[in-house]
Amino acid sequence: MSINSRIHPVKPPMEGYHSRTLAYLCVAITFTALGVQRGFDLQHLVVIAYCLIFPHLLRWLLARFSADNLRRGGLIALAVDALQTGILITLSLYNLVPSLVFLLLISFASSIIGGTLYLGIGWLLALLGLLGSSLLLMPSPQIDTSLTVMLASLLSLSVFIVITAVYVYQQGRNLEKARRAIGAEQERSARLASNLSRYLSPQVWESIFSGQRTVTLETRRKKMTVFFSDIRGFTELAEEMEAEALTDLLNHYLNEMAKIALEYGGTIDKFIGDCVMIFFGDPVSKGAKEDAEAAVAMAIAMRKHMKVLRQQWRTRGITRPLEIRMGLSTGYCTVGNFGANTRMDYTIIGREVNLASRLENAAESGEILVSHQTWSLVKDRVMCRDKGEISVKGFSRPVQVYQVVGLRSELGAAPSYLEEELPGFSMYLDTNNIRNYDKDEIVKTLEQAARKLRDKVII
């Protein structure tokens, strides 16, 4: 006749102890009333003493169960309660009101623990206890209930229900407080995780939080494509601009480049001033060929988008023709966590990292240089121009390099973009990115510009 909490399954003995003690106290009060009605005999005294002692004895026994078997011990105790319910009904000589009270107590306890399934099992065990004790004792039924026994049974049951209801209410309030506290902590953790995630590439962040990767000092060798880029002329621009304006421009540029990198599946390693380092092949890889193609396609997209950025910067008074230059190399690198146990970086090292950086330094404005290994993987999709061998610092032999012209799929068809840049005139038009409802406005702007140019007398 216990009420075990399903919310804290590791503590059923303590929580069940109070409800079981109260339930058996109801039984003791009922048998005391029966003793008053019929006259006390040894059976009544034994039952009353047993009901007062049994909950404490059972608590002592359940305390010996390990944490893993605690739930099982609580269910065994409930089964014993159900069997004893049938025996108590027999000992009450099937007195109607006490028998109903005993059934209500075990029904309440069974329903709390396991719903309708445990309720049915509780009734079945109570019936087995009733049949067994009836066959063994064969008592003479006394179904009628005196007023004293009826009042004692119903009053004790009412007290049990009220106390249990108060306990459940308090538990509900405590659970609601805990739920709100957990919700607030989850929101705080989510905000903290969101803030921390900005210090890592999304792929690395997801692999750590999904459990796919452990945060330990470990590395592995993989075939990867490494990308470096920087802005040609940025150093000179930094000397001319105020620090705040330069910071806004740089953050805007890096934000746009990061969007493109993530769109093509690149893992952003680091930003060093205006320099961007990105690699493909870890923690997610589609294969060496696909990774190299994605890296070169990303570089082409960045070069195209740089024209849009120059238009935006020109409206802000930045007339210096800033250009991006890029270098890519493919090969085996060591990737993983480097550093100390208290502070580590997820990055890559190796020959290809150095080569990609050197190719970026050797590139001209707006140029994309790739190594021979990268070219061999992307040549089917990317048009490249052979630039021969160049001497690269840190490499004993000259390195074969190629200049990326563009994607073959775009070069073979009518180009979707038009660009022209002359003194006093700059235009970059990409028809693929123009929305239908902007088309007429753009046409009007171009016609207006053409009329002004025709009417202008140029000396």
VOPAGU-2260 file (C-alpha; in pm, 1 decimal, decimal comma):
REM VOPAGU-2260
SITE   aa  ch    i         X         Y         Z
SITE  MET   A    0       0,0       0,0       0,0
SITE  SER   A    1     283,3     236,2     -84,4
SITE  ILE   A    2     311,0     532,8    -317,5
SITE  ASN   A    3     645,2     519,3    -496,6
SITE  SER   A    4     747,3     817,7    -697,8
SITE  ARG   A    5     826,1     764,8   -1065,1
SITE  ILE   A    6    1005,9    1095,6   -1080,7
SITE  HIS   A    7    1288,5     995,0    -846,7
SITE  PRO   A    8    1311,8     616,5    -892,4
SITE  VAL   A    9    1633,9     597,9    -692,4
SITE  LYS   A   10    1449,0     683,8    -367,4
SITE  PRO   A   11    1132,1     470,7    -353,9
SITE  PRO   A   12    1203,2     331,9      -4,1
SITE  MET   A   13    1205,1     676,3     157,9
SITE  GLU   A   14     905,9     814,9     -28,6
SITE  GLY   A   15     716,6     481,7      -4,8
SITE  TYR   A   16     794,5     456,5     363,2
SITE  HIS   A   17     577,4     752,6     463,7
SITE  SER   A   18     280,4     658,2     248,0
SITE  ARG   A   19     304,8     290,8     349,0
SITE  THR   A   20     321,5     382,8     719,2
SITE  LEU   A   21      12,6     601,3     679,1
SITE  ALA   A   22    -176,0     330,5     486,7
SITE  TYR   A   23     -99,6      59,7     743,8
SITE  LEU   A   24    -196,5     303,9    1018,2
SITE  CYS   A   25    -539,4     325,4     850,7
SITE  VAL   A   26    -558,5     -53,6     864,2
SITE  ALA   A   27    -455,7     -57,3    1232,4
SITE  ILE   A   28    -724,5     200,2    1316,0
SITE  THR   A   29    -985,1      -6,4    1131,0
SITE  PHE   A   30    -891,3    -327,4    1316,1
SITE  THR   A   31    -892,8    -132,6    1642,3
SITE  ALA   A   32   -1254,2     -32,3    1565,6
SITE  LEU   A   33   -1332,5    -397,2    1479,7
SITE  GLY   A   34   -1181,3    -498,9    1815,3
SITE  VAL   A   35   -1399,0    -246,5    1993,6
SITE  GLN   A   36   -1705,3    -384,6    1813,9
SITE  ARG   A   37   -1633,4    -756,4    1864,3
SITE  GLY   A   38   -1406,1    -751,4    2167,4
SITE  PHE   A   39   -1030,0    -764,9    2141,7
SITE  ASP   A   40    -869,6   -1104,8    2098,1
SITE  LEU   A   41    -518,3   -1219,6    2013,1
SITE  GLN   A   42    -583,6   -1197,3    1637,4
SITE  HIS   A   43    -680,7    -831,5    1655,5
SITE  LEU   A   44    -381,1    -745,3    1869,3
SITE  VAL   A   45    -141,6    -929,2    1635,4
SITE  VAL   A   46    -283,5    -759,7    1324,4
SITE  ILE   A   47    -267,7    -414,8    1487,1
SITE  ALA   A   48      90,8    -469,2    1604,1
SITE  TYR   A   49     190,9    -610,2    1266,0
SITE  CYS   A   50      46,2    -307,7    1078,5
SITE  LEU   A   51     238,1     -70,9    1304,7
SITE  ILE   A   52     569,7    -259,7    1272,6
SITE  PHE   A   53     564,9    -387,2     911,8
SITE  PRO   A   54     636,7     -53,0     730,9
SITE  HIS   A   55     947,6       3,8     944,4
SITE  LEU   A   56    1067,4    -351,7     893,2
SITE  LEU   A   57    1016,2    -324,5     517,4
SITE  ARG   A   58    1205,3       3,5     508,6
SITE  TRP   A   59    1498,6    -162,6     681,7
SITE  LEU   A   60    1496,0    -446,4     427,5
SITE  LEU   A   61    1471,4    -215,7     124,4
SITE  ALA   A   62    1764,7     -10,1     251,7
SITE  ARG   A   63    1981,0    -318,6     181,0
SITE  PHE   A   64    1902,7    -304,7    -190,8
SITE  SER   A   65    2161,1    -151,3    -423,0
SITE  ALA   A   66    2073,9     155,0    -631,6
SITE  ASP   A   67    2032,7     -61,6    -942,8
SITE  ASN   A   68    1786,2    -297,1    -767,6
SITE  LEU   A   69    1600,8     -27,7    -577,3
SITE  ARG   A   70    1316,4      -7,7    -826,0
SITE  ARG   A   71    1274,9    -383,8    -827,2
SITE  GLY   A   72    1263,8    -384,2    -446,4
SITE  GLY   A   73     984,7    -126,9    -450,6
SITE  LEU   A   74     779,0    -341,0    -689,0
SITE  ILE   A   75     830,5    -648,6    -469,0
SITE  ALA   A   76     709,3    -445,5    -169,9
SITE  LEU   A   77     399,7    -342,3    -365,3
SITE  ALA   A   78     328,0    -707,4    -450,6
SITE  VAL   A   79     355,6    -797,0     -82,2
SITE  ASP   A   80     115,9    -512,0       0,9
SITE  ALA   A   81    -135,9    -641,2    -253,6
SITE  LEU   A   82    -122,5    -999,3    -121,6
SITE  GLN   A   83    -159,5    -872,5     232,5
SITE  THR   A   84    -461,8    -666,9     126,9
SITE  GLY   A   85    -645,8    -990,1      42,1
SITE  ILE   A   86    -538,4   -1143,8     374,4
SITE  LEU   A   87    -656,2    -837,0     568,4
SITE  ILE   A   88    -995,0    -852,0     396,9
SITE  THR   A   89   -1026,3   -1213,0     512,3
SITE  LEU   A   90    -917,7   -1122,6     867,7
SITE  SER   A   91   -1181,2    -846,6     872,6
SITE  LEU   A   92   -1435,7   -1124,5     801,2
SITE  TYR   A   93   -1521,0    -957,9     470,4
SITE  ASN   A   94   -1663,1    -656,5     649,4
SITE  LEU   A   95   -1793,6    -441,4     365,7
SITE  VAL   A   96   -1661,2     -90,2     440,0
SITE  PRO   A   97   -1315,5    -198,1     570,2
SITE  SER   A   98   -1276,4    -431,6     270,9
SITE  LEU   A   99   -1354,9    -145,8      30,6
SITE  VAL   A  100   -1113,2      84,0     215,5
SITE  PHE   A  101    -834,0    -174,0     190,6
SITE  LEU   A  102    -901,9    -216,3    -182,5
SITE  LEU   A  103    -898,8     160,6    -233,7
SITE  LEU   A  104    -562,9     189,8     -58,4
SITE  ILE   A  105    -392,4     -74,6    -272,0
SITE  SER   A  106    -563,2      57,6    -587,3
SITE  PHE   A  107    -436,5     406,8    -517,2
SITE  ALA   A  108     -81,4     286,0    -458,7
SITE  SER   A  109     -80,3      62,0    -770,0
SITE  SER   A  110    -219,6     336,3    -993,5
SITE  ILE   A  111      40,0     588,4    -876,1
SITE  ILE   A  112     327,0     352,9    -953,5
SITE  GLY   A  113     222,1     196,1   -1283,5
SITE  GLY   A  114    -118,8     312,5   -1402,2
SITE  THR   A  115    -388,8      72,0   -1513,1
SITE  LEU   A  116    -147,0    -217,7   -1569,6
SITE  TYR   A  117     -24,1    -218,3   -1210,4
SITE  LEU   A  118    -379,2    -154,6   -1090,1
SITE  GLY   A  119    -492,6    -478,5   -1255,6
SITE  ILE   A  120    -192,5    -667,1   -1117,7
SITE  GLY   A  121    -261,6    -526,2    -769,3
SITE  TRP   A  122    -622,3    -643,9    -781,7
SITE  LEU   A  123    -514,8    -986,7    -906,3
SITE  LEU   A  124    -260,6   -1027,6    -623,4
SITE  ALA   A  125    -517,5    -905,4    -369,9
SITE  LEU   A  126    -761,9   -1165,4    -504,0
SITE  LEU   A  127    -495,8   -1438,0    -472,6
SITE  GLY   A  128    -429,5   -1330,3    -113,0
SITE  LEU   A  129    -801,8   -1330,9     -41,4
SITE  LEU   A  130    -857,4   -1679,0    -188,3
SITE  GLY   A  131    -550,0   -1827,6     -21,2
SITE  SER   A  132    -627,4   -1688,6     322,9
SITE  SER   A  133    -995,2   -1783,8     288,8
SITE  LEU   A  134    -908,3   -2145,5     208,1
SITE  LEU   A  135    -660,1   -2155,3     494,6
SITE  LEU   A  136    -861,0   -1978,2     764,5
SITE  MET   A  137   -1216,7   -2045,5     642,8
SITE  PRO   A  138   -1367,6   -1759,9     852,1
SITE  SER   A  139   -1736,7   -1695,5     905,4
SITE  PRO   A  140   -1831,8   -1386,0     699,2
SITE  GLN   A  141   -1967,2   -1078,3     876,1
SITE  ILE   A  142   -2048,2    -845,4     591,3
SITE  ASP   A  143   -2246,3    -589,8     792,4
SITE  THR   A  144   -2049,1    -291,0     919,4
SITE  SER   A  145   -2118,0    -114,1    1245,3
SITE  LEU   A  146   -2126,9     263,9    1262,2
SITE  THR   A  147   -1807,2     272,9    1469,5
SITE  VAL   A  148   -1610,4      61,4    1221,2
SITE  MET   A  149   -1756,2     254,7     928,3
SITE  LEU   A  150   -1661,8     592,3    1075,1
SITE  ALA   A  151   -1312,6     476,1    1173,1
SITE  SER   A  152   -1245,9     329,5     827,2
SITE  LEU   A  153   -1379,2     623,2     630,6
SITE  LEU   A  154   -1217,5     881,8     857,1
SITE  SER   A  155    -875,2     716,0     836,5
SITE  LEU   A  156    -913,2     682,0     457,6
SITE  SER   A  157   -1006,8    1051,2     431,3
SITE  VAL   A  158    -701,3    1152,7     633,4
SITE  PHE   A  159    -484,2     931,9     411,8
SITE  ILE   A  160    -626,0    1089,4      95,1
SITE  VAL   A  161    -590,5    1446,3     225,7
SITE  ILE   A  162    -231,6    1398,3     342,0
SITE  THR   A  163    -141,6    1223,9      16,4
SITE  ALA   A  164    -306,9    1500,4    -186,7
SITE  VAL   A  165    -109,8    1765,5       2,4
SITE  TYR   A  166     210,3    1569,0     -55,6
SITE  VAL   A  167     135,9    1531,1    -428,2
SITE  TYR   A  168      56,1    1902,4    -450,8
SITE  GLN   A  169     383,9    1994,1    -285,0
SITE  GLN   A  170     568,0    1754,9    -513,1
SITE  GLY   A  171     398,3    1915,3    -811,2
SITE  ARG   A  172     506,8    2261,0    -698,9
SITE  ASN   A  173     860,5    2140,3    -639,9
SITE  LEU   A  174     865,7    1980,3    -982,7
SITE  GLU   A  175     737,8    2300,2   -1141,8
SITE  LYS   A  176    1010,5    2499,2    -966,8
SITE  ALA   A  177    1266,8    2244,8   -1079,0
SITE  ARG   A  178    1130,1    2257,5   -1434,2
SITE  ARG   A  179    1157,7    2636,0   -1442,1
SITE  ALA   A  180    1507,9    2621,4   -1296,2
SITE  ILE   A  181    1611,2    2360,4   -1552,0
SITE  GLY   A  182    1453,4    2564,3   -1830,6
SITE  ALA   A  183    1640,2    2875,6   -1721,6
SITE  GLU   A  184    1964,8    2679,6   -1698,1
SITE  GLN   A  185    1904,9    2530,2   -2043,1
SITE  GLU   A  186    1846,8    2877,4   -2188,2
SITE  ARG   A  187    2163,2    3002,7   -2019,4
SITE  SER   A  188    2357,9    2702,0   -2148,5
SITE  ALA   A  189    2215,6    2753,0   -2497,1
SITE  ARG   A  190    2321,4    3120,2   -2497,3
SITE  LEU   A  191    2664,8    3025,9   -2369,0
SITE  ALA   A  192    2696,0    2747,8   -2627,2
SITE  SER   A  193    2586,9    2986,1   -2902,4
SITE  ASN   A  194    2847,9    3239,9   -2795,9
SITE  LEU   A  195    3122,5    2979,4   -2770,7
SITE  SER   A  196    3026,5    2824,2   -3105,5
SITE  ARG   A  197    3136,9    3141,4   -3283,1
SITE  TYR   A  198    3494,0    3064,9   -3187,2
SITE  LEU   A  199    3484,1    2735,9   -3378,0
SITE  SER   A  200    3387,9    2635,3   -3727,6
SITE  PRO   A  201    3028,7    2499,5   -3730,0
SITE  GLN   A  202    3143,8    2155,9   -3851,8
SITE  VAL   A  203    3387,8    2123,6   -3561,4
SITE  TRP   A  204    3130,2    2250,2   -3311,7
SITE  GLU   A  205    2866,5    2001,9   -3429,0
SITE  SER   A  206    3109,4    1708,8   -3426,8
SITE  ILE   A  207    3204,7    1786,2   -3066,1
SITE  PHE   A  208    2851,2    1834,8   -2935,5
SITE  SER   A  209    2716,1    1531,0   -3120,2
SITE  GLY   A  210    2978,8    1316,5   -2951,0
SITE  GLN   A  211    3150,3    1221,0   -3276,1
SITE  ARG   A  212    3474,5    1384,2   -3165,7
SITE  THR   A  213    3640,4    1403,3   -2825,4
SITE  VAL   A  214    3816,8    1714,2   -2700,2
SITE  THR   A  215    4157,5    1558,4   -2647,0
SITE  LEU   A  216    4504,3    1615,2   -2786,5
SITE  GLU   A  217    4485,0    1381,8   -3084,5
SITE  THR   A  218    4564,7    1413,1   -3455,1
SITE  ARG   A  219    4534,3    1207,1   -3774,9
SITE  ARG   A  220    4663,9    1212,9   -4130,6
SITE  LYS   A  221    4416,5    1290,6   -4407,4
SITE  LYS   A  222    4419,3    1405,2   -4766,9
SITE  MET   A  223    4284,8    1758,5   -4765,1
SITE  THR   A  224    4265,3    2077,5   -4968,2
SITE  VAL   A  225    4394,7    2393,0   -4801,5
SITE  PHE   A  226    4291,7    2746,4   -4898,7
SITE  PHE   A  227    4452,2    3082,3   -4817,4
SITE  SER   A  228    4341,4    3430,2   -4923,1
SITE  ASP   A  229    4410,1    3791,4   -4842,4
SITE  ILE   A  230    4329,3    4137,4   -4980,4
SITE  ARG   A  231    4588,2    4295,0   -5207,8
SITE  GLY   A  232    4638,9    4655,3   -5102,4
SITE  PHE   A  233    4489,7    4615,1   -4755,9
SITE  THR   A  234    4809,8    4721,3   -4578,9
SITE  GLU   A  235    4818,2    5051,4   -4766,9
SITE  LEU   A  236    4447,0    5103,2   -4698,6
SITE  ALA   A  237    4502,0    5044,5   -4326,8
SITE  GLU   A  238    4744,4    5335,8   -4318,2
SITE  GLU   A  239    4485,4    5571,0   -4471,0
SITE  MET   A  240    4166,4    5475,9   -4282,2
SITE  GLU   A  241    4062,1    5534,3   -3924,2
SITE  ALA   A  242    4076,5    5224,6   -3705,4
SITE  GLU   A  243    3697,8    5207,9   -3652,0
SITE  ALA   A  244    3615,6    5234,9   -4021,8
SITE  LEU   A  245    3885,9    4982,7   -4107,8
SITE  THR   A  246    3748,1    4741,5   -3848,0
SITE  ASP   A  247    3395,9    4769,0   -3993,4
SITE  LEU   A  248    3525,4    4709,2   -4345,2
SITE  LEU   A  249    3734,0    4409,1   -4240,5
SITE  ASN   A  250    3454,6    4247,8   -4039,3
SITE  HIS   A  251    3213,9    4298,1   -4328,0
SITE  TYR   A  252    3460,0    4136,1   -4568,5
SITE  LEU   A  253    3532,7    3840,1   -4339,0
SITE  ASN   A  254    3163,2    3787,6   -4270,8
SITE  GLU   A  255    3086,9    3768,2   -4644,1
SITE  MET   A  256    3378,6    3530,7   -4707,7
SITE  ALA   A  257    3273,3    3308,7   -4415,9
SITE  LYS   A  258    2921,4    3277,5   -4558,0
SITE  ILE   A  259    3060,0    3157,6   -4889,3
SITE  ALA   A  260    3300,4    2916,7   -4717,2
SITE  LEU   A  261    3020,8    2755,9   -4516,1
SITE  GLU   A  262    2799,5    2739,4   -4824,3
SITE  TYR   A  263    3061,8    2522,7   -4998,0
SITE  GLY   A  264    3132,8    2310,3   -4688,8
SITE  GLY   A  265    3469,6    2456,2   -4591,8
SITE  THR   A  266    3604,5    2441,6   -4237,2
SITE  ILE   A  267    3718,6    2789,6   -4136,6
SITE  ASP   A  268    4047,4    2750,3   -3953,0
SITE  LYS   A  269    4134,0    3107,4   -3864,2
SITE  PHE   A  270    4132,2    3475,9   -3957,4
SITE  ILE   A  271    4467,3    3654,6   -3939,0
SITE  GLY   A  272    4397,4    4018,6   -4016,5
SITE  ASP   A  273    4262,6    4015,1   -4372,3
SITE  CYS   A  274    4401,8    3663,2   -4432,5
SITE  VAL   A  275    4157,1    3369,9   -4432,2
SITE  MET   A  276    4260,3    3005,1   -4386,7
SITE  ILE   A  277    4007,0    2736,4   -4478,5
SITE  PHE   A  278    4042,3    2363,4   -4532,6
SITE  PHE   A  279    3827,9    2091,4   -4685,8
SITE  GLY   A  280    3827,1    1725,3   -4583,2
SITE  ASP   A  281    3769,1    1733,5   -4207,9
SITE  PRO   A  282    3568,1    1689,3   -3994,6
SITE  VAL   A  283    3333,0    1622,7   -4289,3
SITE  SER   A  284    3464,1    1492,3   -4621,4
SITE  LYS   A  285    3298,5    1388,2   -4945,8
SITE  GLY   A  286    3622,0    1249,3   -5086,0
SITE  ALA   A  287    3947,6    1411,1   -5196,4
SITE  LYS   A  288    3821,3    1496,4   -5547,3
SITE  GLU   A  289    3490,8    1641,1   -5430,2
SITE  ASP   A  290    3661,1    1838,2   -5153,2
SITE  ALA   A  291    3910,6    1990,2   -5398,6
SITE  GLU   A  292    3633,1    2081,7   -5643,3
SITE  ALA   A  293    3432,1    2245,6   -5364,2
SITE  ALA   A  294    3738,4    2442,6   -5251,0
SITE  VAL   A  295    3812,9    2578,7   -5600,1
SITE  ALA   A  296    3444,2    2653,7   -5662,6
SITE  MET   A  297    3442,3    2845,8   -5334,4
SITE  ALA   A  298    3747,4    3046,1   -5442,0
SITE  ILE   A  299    3577,7    3138,0   -5771,8
SITE  ALA   A  300    3262,8    3243,8   -5584,4
SITE  MET   A  301    3471,0    3460,1   -5350,8
SITE  ARG   A  302    3644,5    3627,2   -5643,6
SITE  LYS   A  303    3309,0    3707,6   -5805,2
SITE  HIS   A  304    3162,0    3835,8   -5480,0
SITE  MET   A  305    3460,4    4062,9   -5431,9
SITE  LYS   A  306    3328,6    4270,6   -5721,6
SITE  VAL   A  307    3004,7    4324,9   -5531,0
SITE  LEU   A  308    3197,3    4426,6   -5220,9
SITE  ARG   A  309    3405,2    4676,8   -5417,7
SITE  GLN   A  310    3083,5    4839,4   -5539,8
SITE  GLN   A  311    2958,9    4865,6   -5181,8
SITE  TRP   A  312    3288,9    5003,5   -5055,5
SITE  ARG   A  313    3302,1    5257,5   -5336,2
SITE  THR   A  314    2970,2    5404,2   -5215,5
SITE  ARG   A  315    3137,4    5447,0   -4875,3
SITE  GLY   A  316    3421,2    5646,7   -5025,6
SITE  ILE   A  317    3679,4    5367,8   -5056,6
SITE  THR   A  318    3811,9    5416,2   -5407,4
SITE  ARG   A  319    4125,6    5203,7   -5373,6
SITE  PRO   A  320    4078,4    4897,1   -5600,6
SITE  LEU   A  321    4097,0    4621,2   -5341,6
SITE  GLU   A  322    4141,2    4272,8   -5489,7
SITE  ILE   A  323    4149,2    3929,0   -5338,7
SITE  ARG   A  324    4424,3    3679,6   -5415,0
SITE  MET   A  325    4409,3    3310,4   -5332,0
SITE  GLY   A  326    4619,4    2995,7   -5318,1
SITE  LEU   A  327    4513,7    2630,7   -5286,7
SITE  SER   A  328    4700,3    2305,1   -5241,3
SITE  THR   A  329    4593,6    1943,4   -5193,0
SITE  GLY   A  330    4775,2    1665,6   -5013,6
SITE  TYR   A  331    4816,0    1478,8   -4687,5
SITE  CYS   A  332    4803,3    1696,7   -4375,2
SITE  THR   A  333    4799,3    1634,2   -4002,9
SITE  VAL   A  334    4467,5    1753,6   -3862,0
SITE  GLY   A  335    4334,8    1755,9   -3507,3
SITE  ASN   A  336    4373,3    1924,8   -3171,5
SITE  PHE   A  337    4707,9    2090,8   -3105,4
SITE  GLY   A  338    4821,8    2270,1   -2792,5
SITE  ALA   A  339    4783,8    2194,0   -2422,8
SITE  ASN   A  340    4519,0    2015,2   -2220,4
SITE  THR   A  341    4397,0    2352,0   -2093,4
SITE  ARG   A  342    4407,2    2534,5   -2428,2
SITE  MET   A  343    4400,2    2372,4   -2769,7
SITE  ASP   A  344    4334,0    2465,9   -3131,4
SITE  TYR   A  345    4168,2    2253,2   -3396,2
SITE  THR   A  346    4386,7    2308,9   -3699,6
SITE  ILE   A  347    4610,3    2144,4   -3961,5
SITE  ILE   A  348    4982,5    2138,6   -4026,4
SITE  GLY   A  349    5197,3    2004,2   -4305,1
SITE  ARG   A  350    5363,3    2074,4   -4636,7
SITE  GLU   A  351    5037,7    2154,6   -4816,9
SITE  VAL   A  352    4949,0    2423,0   -4564,2
SITE  ASN   A  353    5279,6    2597,4   -4630,5
SITE  LEU   A  354    5242,7    2556,7   -5006,4
SITE  ALA   A  355    4890,2    2703,1   -5013,5
SITE  SER   A  356    5013,3    3001,8   -4814,8
SITE  ARG   A  357    5308,4    3053,0   -5051,3
SITE  LEU   A  358    5083,6    3028,9   -5357,8
SITE  GLU   A  359    4855,4    3294,3   -5210,7
SITE  ASN   A  360    5155,6    3523,3   -5163,3
SITE  ALA   A  361    5267,9    3457,6   -5521,6
SITE  ALA   A  362    4924,7    3529,8   -5671,9
SITE  GLU   A  363    4844,6    3858,0   -5844,8
SITE  SER   A  364    4536,2    4067,1   -5772,1
SITE  GLY   A  365    4221,3    3868,6   -5848,1
SITE  GLU   A  366    4425,4    3556,0   -5922,2
SITE  ILE   A  367    4367,7    3202,2   -5794,2
SITE  LEU   A  368    4672,7    2975,1   -5799,3
SITE  VAL   A  369    4648,0    2598,8   -5738,2
SITE  SER   A  370    4908,9    2328,1   -5703,9
SITE  HIS   A  371    4950,3    2042,9   -5951,3
SITE  GLN   A  372    4778,2    1797,0   -5716,1
SITE  THR   A  373    4474,1    2024,7   -5685,9
SITE  TRP   A  374    4466,0    2081,8   -6062,9
SITE  SER   A  375    4471,8    1707,2   -6131,1
SITE  LEU   A  376    4158,6    1664,8   -5917,2
SITE  VAL   A  377    3956,7    1959,9   -6051,8
SITE  LYS   A  378    4063,3    1982,5   -6417,4
SITE  ASP   A  379    3744,1    1811,7   -6538,7
SITE  ARG   A  380    3525,2    2083,2   -6384,1
SITE  VAL   A  381    3756,7    2382,7   -6370,7
SITE  MET   A  382    3934,9    2558,2   -6655,3
SITE  CYS   A  383    4296,5    2632,8   -6554,5
SITE  ARG   A  384    4589,0    2796,4   -6727,7
SITE  ASP   A  385    4933,8    2642,0   -6691,0
SITE  LYS   A  386    5171,0    2897,4   -6537,3
SITE  GLY   A  387    5471,3    2667,5   -6534,9
SITE  GLU   A  388    5701,0    2625,1   -6240,7
SITE  ILE   A  389    5775,9    2893,3   -5985,2
SITE  SER   A  390    6023,3    2908,1   -5702,6
SITE  VAL   A  391    5853,5    2901,9   -5366,7
SITE  LYS   A  392    6016,6    3001,2   -5040,3
SITE  GLY   A  393    6074,6    2701,3   -4817,3
SITE  PHE   A  394    6069,6    2448,4   -5104,1
SITE  SER   A  395    6394,5    2320,1   -5248,2
SITE  ARG   A  396    6250,6    2258,9   -5594,1
SITE  PRO   A  397    6031,0    2474,9   -5819,8
SITE  VAL   A  398    5656,6    2405,6   -5789,8
SITE  GLN   A  399    5420,0    2354,7   -6082,7
SITE  VAL   A  400    5124,5    2592,8   -6052,3
SITE  TYR   A  401    4805,9    2665,8   -6243,8
SITE  GLN   A  402    4587,2    2973,8   -6266,8
SITE  VAL   A  403    4214,1    2917,6   -6226,2
SITE  VAL   A  404    4011,2    3069,9   -6509,1
SITE  GLY   A  405    3664,5    2958,2   -6407,2
SITE  LEU   A  406    3415,6    2673,1   -6393,0
SITE  ARG   A  407    3377,2    2497,6   -6725,9
SITE  SER   A  408    3000,4    2492,3   -6683,7
SITE  GLU   A  409    2995,2    2873,8   -6670,4
SITE  LEU   A  410    3254,3    2933,6   -6941,0
SITE  GLY   A  411    3079,1    2707,4   -7191,5
SITE  ALA   A  412    2746,8    2889,0   -7173,9
SITE  ALA   A  413    2643,9    3251,8   -7211,2
SITE  PRO   A  414    2786,1    3426,2   -6903,4
SITE  SER   A  415    2532,3    3538,2   -6646,8
SITE  TYR   A  416    2740,3    3837,4   -6544,0
SITE  LEU   A  417    2886,9    4146,2   -6705,6
SITE  GLU   A  418    3161,8    4358,0   -6554,6
SITE  GLU   A  419    3349,2    4667,5   -6660,1
SITE  GLU   A  420    3568,4    4904,1   -6463,7
SITE  LEU   A  421    3713,1    5227,8   -6607,6
SITE  PRO   A  422    3804,2    5566,5   -6458,9
SITE  GLY   A  423    3472,8    5720,4   -6355,0
SITE  PHE   A  424    3281,0    5406,1   -6440,9
SITE  SER   A  425    3234,0    5073,1   -6260,3
SITE  MET   A  426    2967,9    4809,9   -6319,5
SITE  TYR   A  427    2912,7    4452,1   -6213,5
SITE  LEU   A  428    2589,0    4293,2   -6331,5
SITE  ASP   A  429    2491,5    3935,9   -6236,1
SITE  THR   A  430    2158,6    3844,0   -6394,0
SITE  ASN   A  431    2127,0    3526,5   -6188,6
SITE  ASN   A  432    2100,2    3726,2   -5866,1
SITE  ILE   A  433    1852,5    3987,2   -5990,8
SITE  ARG   A  434    1497,5    3946,7   -5862,0
SITE  ASN   A  435    1213,6    3984,9   -6108,9
SITE  TYR   A  436    1061,2    4284,6   -5932,2
SITE  ASP   A  437    1400,0    4465,5   -5940,8
SITE  LYS   A  438    1454,7    4415,8   -6313,9
SITE  ASP   A  439    1255,4    4720,6   -6436,6
SITE  GLU   A  440    1422,2    4949,1   -6181,2
SITE  ILE   A  441    1768,8    4835,6   -6293,0
SITE  VAL   A  442    1679,4    4890,3   -6660,1
SITE  LYS   A  443    1559,5    5245,6   -6580,5
SITE  THR   A  444    1883,1    5317,2   -6393,5
SITE  LEU   A  445    2094,7    5192,9   -6685,6
SITE  GLU   A  446    1890,9    5395,5   -6937,9
SITE  GLN   A  447    1921,4    5707,6   -6721,4
SITE  ALA   A  448    2298,2    5657,0   -6697,8
SITE  ALA   A  449    2318,4    5609,9   -7076,3
SITE  ARG   A  450    2124,4    5933,9   -7139,1
SITE  LYS   A  451    2349,9    6131,6   -6905,4
SITE  LEU   A  452    2655,7    5988,4   -7078,6
SITE  ARG   A  453    2522,5    6082,7   -7426,1
SITE  ASP   A  454    2436,5    6436,6   -7317,2
SITE  LYS   A  455    2767,8    6487,0   -7141,5
SITE  VAL   A  456    3016,4    6690,8   -7342,6
SITE  ILE   A  457    3353,6    6533,7   -7267,4
SITE  ILE   A  458    3651,7    6761,3   -7339,9
